């Protein structure tokens, strides 16, 4: 299910992509916010079972992805919007377990866009 390990891997990949590419202040700010949320989860892994906290990290992830995408990968606009929509669809009122398909799909979509961003242009 949602594991801290998946969030940490996602974080590492997004940080690597953002340093490989031009870093505008908006990307830096979004990344700082995102990394803070990831560090909170590392310190308190129970947060991954809280739908509200998970929605916050997914929303933060989507903001980082969107900023990197806008700056460097205009062709991935549709994929970026899809990730934002998926983050927004997570309900803070339903258990993480009840939304596990949405959670798994989110990780898959983020992994896919990261793969696209890592391809040589």
RAGINOR-V38190 format. One record per residue. N is the residue number from 1. RES is the residue in one letter. SS is DSSP state (h for helix, s for strand, l for the rest). Layout:
n->N res->RES ss->SS
n->N res->RES ss->SS
This chain:
n->1 res->X ss->l
n->2 res->X ss->l
n->3 res->X ss->l
n->4 res->X ss->h
n->5 res->X ss->h
n->6 res->X ss->h
n->7 res->X ss->h
n->8 res->X ss->h
n->9 res->X ss->h
n->10 res->X ss->h
n->11 res->X ss->h
n->12 res->X ss->h
n->13 res->X ss->h
n->14 res->X ss->h
n->15 res->X ss->h
n->16 res->X ss->h
n->17 res->X ss->h
n->18 res->X ss->h
n->19 res->X ss->h
n->20 res->X ss->h
n->21 res->X ss->l
n->22 res->X ss->l
n->23 res->X ss->l
n->24 res->X ss->l
n->25 res->X ss->h
n->26 res->X ss->h
n->27 res->X ss->h
n->28 res->X ss->h
n->29 res->X ss->h
n->30 res->X ss->h
n->31 res->X ss->h
n->32 res->X ss->h
n->33 res->X ss->h
n->34 res->X ss->h
n->35 res->X ss->h
n->36 res->X ss->h
n->37 res->X ss->h
n->38 res->X ss->h
n->39 res->X ss->h
n->40 res->X ss->h
n->41 res->X ss->h
n->42 res->X ss->h
n->43 res->X ss->h
n->44 res->X ss->l
n->45 res->X ss->h
n->46 res->X ss->h
n->47 res->X ss->h
n->48 res->X ss->h
n->49 res->X ss->h
n->50 res->X ss->l
n->51 res->X ss->h
n->52 res->X ss->h
n->53 res->X ss->h
n->54 res->X ss->h
n->55 res->X ss->h
n->56 res->X ss->h
n->57 res->X ss->h
n->58 res->X ss->h
n->59 res->X ss->h
n->60 res->X ss->h
n->61 res->X ss->h
n->62 res->X ss->h
n->63 res->X ss->h
n->64 res->X ss->h
n->65 res->X ss->h
n->66 res->X ss->h
n->67 res->X ss->h
n->68 res->X ss->h
n->69 res->X ss->h
n->70 res->X ss->h
n->71 res->X ss->h
n->72 res->X ss->h
n->73 res->X ss->l
n->74 res->X ss->h
n->75 res->X ss->h
n->76 res->X ss->h
n->77 res->X ss->h
n->78 res->X ss->h
n->79 res->X ss->h
n->80 res->X ss->h
n->81 res->X ss->h
n->82 res->X ss->h
n->83 res->X ss->h
n->84 res->X ss->h
n->85 res->X ss->h
n->86 res->X ss->h
n->87 res->X ss->h
n->88 res->X ss->h
n->89 res->X ss->h
n->90 res->X ss->l
n->91 res->X ss->l
n->92 res->X ss->l
n->93 res->X ss->l
n->94 res->X ss->l
n->95 res->X ss->l
n->96 res->X ss->l
n->97 res->X ss->h
n->98 res->X ss->h
n->99 res->X ss->h
n->100 res->X ss->h
n->101 res->X ss->h
n->102 res->X ss->h
n->103 res->X ss->h
n->104 res->X ss->h
n->105 res->X ss->h
n->106 res->X ss->h
n->107 res->X ss->h
n->108 res->X ss->h
n->109 res->X ss->h
n->110 res->X ss->h
n->111 res->X ss->h
n->112 res->X ss->h
n->113 res->X ss->h
n->114 res->X ss->h
n->115 res->X ss->h
n->116 res->X ss->h
n->117 res->X ss->h
n->118 res->X ss->h
n->119 res->X ss->l
n->120 res->X ss->l
n->121 res->X ss->l
